[in-house]
């Protein structure tokens, strides 16, 4: 498998990622500290080959390090992946767009993406299609729920499957709800899947007291 470099439409250039939403704090493994993400990762069990879209920086001590399976991380930030390589020599890291991944169909047992698809803008559905294409068994991903995040974006516009707005005025973010995610998956021809909703308190832990729906967790079985 060959590395490619490709920025996703609606996202900032791959290595201007030290500003706006794409800063070091987001790229590092703070996402792994979210209680629900840790539970999801634990529940995945072992896979012979696992791909993570939007893996960011994998730091020393990250729970992804030391697992038995072959881990491949994809991100648009070469800066993030270079640091991940130095921390996790057993993993493979490829700079690529989620909407156009350089892998053959059914290359992986499990494909996951956390806190990433919503910030791909309108390319989010292409990225989901790509995740499904390269997975041989299971796809797990999260999306932001419009109930919680709409207020952060301010003015949003309706599109086929939800709302789209600008984060910090320069990055497209898509937000869905429970009805639109079901419609999207049915339009993609998927029938064997589950959808679970989380509020902000469940997702972020004790420092967040909102009970508004904040995240949609989807698992697709192949």
N, C-alpha and C positions, 0 to 999 in steps of 0.2 A: 504494500500500500504506500502510495507516494504522497508526501506532504504538498498541500497547495496553500496559497495565500489569497484570500478573497474576503473583502469586507461586505457585510450584509447591508442591503438598502435599508435606510431608516436608522442605522446605527452610526456612531462617529467613526472616523478612520481608526483602524485597528490599534494603533499605538499612540493615539491621543487620549488614551484611556485613564490618564491620571487626573482628569477633571470631571465635573458633573457627576452623574450617577456612577460612571465607570472609574472609581477611584480605588486606591489600594485596599481600603477597608472592605469594599464589596468583593473585590477579586480574591481576597484571602478567605480562609476557611471559617469565617464567622458564621456563614450559612450553616455549617455543620453543628454549630452550637445551638441552633434552634431545636427545641425539644422534638417537634414533629418530624423534622428531617432526619434526626438521629433514629427515631423509631422506624421511619420508612426504610432507611439504609439497613438497619438490623433485620427488618422483616424480609428484605430481598433474598436473604440466604446466599448460597454460593452459586456463582455462574462461571462457566469455563471462560467466557469472553464477555466483558462488560464495557460499554461505551458510555461516556458522560458528555453531553453537549453543554457547553458553557461551564467547564470545570474550574476556571479561574486559577488562582495560585493554591497549590497544595503545599501546606507548610509542614515542618517536622511535627510529628505527633498526630497528624490528621488520621482519622479512622480509616481512610481509604488505603493507607500505607500498610503493607504487611499482610494483606489478604492473599488468598491463594490464586485467584483467577488472573487472567491477563486483563489489565486495565488500560484502556485507551481514552485519553482526554482530548476533546476538541474545543477550541476557543478561537476567537478572532484576534486575541492579543498575544503576539509573540513574546512580549515582555513577561506576561503572566506565565506562559508555558516554559520559557527558558528557566525561570525560577523554579517551576514545578519539577523540571527535569533534574535540577541540582538537588532537590529535596527527596525525590522519589525516582531513583534510577531504574527501578523495575518496570515503571509505567512507560507507555508510549504517548507522545503528545504531538498533535497535528494542528497547525494553524489552518482553519478552514471555515467557511460559512455554513451555518446550520441548514440553509436552504439548498446547499449543493455539496453534499459530503462525498469524499472520494473513496467510497467503499462499495463492494459488490452487495447485491441484495442478500438478506439473511446472513450477514457476516458475523452477527453477535447474538448471544443468547438473550442478553438484557441491555436495553438502551434507556438511559435516564436523563432527566434535565430538571434542575431545581432553580427557581427564581431567575429564569433566563428567557423563556419563550415570550413573555409579555413585552419585553423590551426589544424584541426583534421587529416591532411595528407590524406592517401588513405581511411581512415575510413569515410570521409566526405559523401560519397554516402550512406553508411550504416546508418549514422545519419539522412540523409534526408528521407530514407525509414522508419526509426523508427518514425520520426516526422509525416509522413503521416499516419502510422499505428495507432498511438495513438490519432490522431485528428479526431473528428467527423464532423468538418465543414470547418476549414480554417487553412492553414499553411503559415507562412510568414517568409522568411529568406533572409540573404544577403551573398554574396560571393565576394571575391576580384577579380577584373578584371586584366587580364594579362598585359594590356597596361600600367598600372600605377605601379604595384608592381614587375614586372619582374626585373627591375633595382635594387631593394632593395635586391633581392635574389641572384643576380649574375647568376651563371651557373644553368640553369634549364633543365629538361628532359621532353620530351613529354610522356604523357600517354593517356589512352583512351579518356579522356574528357578535356584535357588541358595540363597545365604544372605543374611540381612539382619541388620544390627547397628547400634549407635549409635556415632557418632563424637563424642567429647567429651561423651557422654551426652545429646546433644540433636538429632542429625541422623541420619536413616536413610541407611544406605549399603548398596547391594546388591553382592554379589560372585558371579561366575559361574565356571564351569570350561569346559573344551573341550566336554564332552558337553552341558551345559545351553545353551550358546550355539547349538549346532547344533539342538537341540530347539526353542528359541525361534524361530529363523529359519524352520525348517520349519513350525511352527505358524502363522507369519505368512504362509505361502505362498511363501516365497522359496526359489529353487533355484539361482540364478546368483550365487553369492557365494564368497568365500574367507575363511578364518580362519587367522591366524598368531599364535603364542604367543611372548612375550618374557620372559626372566628379568630380575630387577632390575638386574643388572650391565649387560645390553644396553640396558635402557631408560634408566637414570639415569646411566650412564657410570662413569668410573673411581672416583668417590667411594663407590660402592656395590659390595660384594663378594659379595652373595647370588646364588646361582644358582637360587633358587626362582622358579617362574613368577609374574610380577607383573602382566602386562597381556595383554589379548586385543585384537588388531587385526582388525577386520572390514571387508571391502570388498564392497558389493553393487552389482551391475551391473543397470541397468534395461533 
